[in-house]
Amino acid sequence: MPKLYDISATLVNGFPVWPGDPEIRLEQFSRIEDGAEANVSQLCMPVHGGTHMDAPYHFVQGGKTIEELPLEVLIGPAQVIQLADSVKVITGDIVRSSGIQRGIERVLFKTRNSQYWIHSSGQFHQDFTAMDADGAQAIVDMGIKLVGIDYFSIAPFDSSVPTHTVLLGNGVAILETCNLSQVEPGLYTLAALPIKLGGSDGAPTRAVLISIL
C-alpha cells in the first residue's frame, strides 16, 4: 500500500513568519464550554505563512494570481532531491548535477534546512539554504513547472527578487515551507493545493507526497 507523507507545517500560535509579516493568530471566539452551540475559531495570517504556494503575481506585476494556477501543475509525479548539508546556495551547476530525472516537472529540494523541522525552536533562521537566480534559470531551462524547498523561501533571505522573478516570470509555481524531514529522496506523487483566494499573490497550502510502489 502506498505511504502518504504530509509535508505541510502545522500552524499554531507562535509559528515563525517572515520577518515583518503579520503573526499567525488562531483563536476561538465561540466555545461549547462557555454555553455556545458550537466551537468556532478564526484565523489571521499572511498568505505566505506556513506551507504555501507563490503565484506569479507575488513578484510579477500582471502575473497569474493563485486561483489561476493550473491544477495539473499542482498534482502529479514529483522528485525529492537530497542535497548535501554543505550546500548553502543552490546554483545552476548544483541543479543540473543533482540527479533530476528527465521529464520530471515537479522537484522538491531537501536540504540542511530540514534539521530546523526536527529541532524546532520557533525561531526564524536567516541563514537557510536557498536557490540563486542561476539555479532558478536552470530550473526553467529543464522544463520544471513546480519547485519546492524545505524552508520559508526558495530565495536567499537577503536577495528575494532575482530568484522569484526568474521562476515566477516563467510560470514556475513555488511551494515553500515544506517539511521534508521524514521524506527520503526519490519519486513520489505530489498533491499541493492552495486555498482558492481570488486575486491573491499566494495562499496557504496542504501538501502531501504519496510513495510510488
Beta strands, then each sheet from edge to edge (+ up, - down):
strand 1: 4-6
strand 2: 25-30
strand 3: 40-44
strand 4: 52-54
strand 5: 75-82
strand 6: 89-90
strand 7: 106-110
strand 8: 130-131
strand 9: 146-149
strand 10: 173-176
strand 11: 186-194
strand 12: 202-211
sheet 1: 1+ 12- 4+ 10- 9- 7- 5- 11+
sheet 2: 2+ 3-
sheet 3: 6+ 8+
end
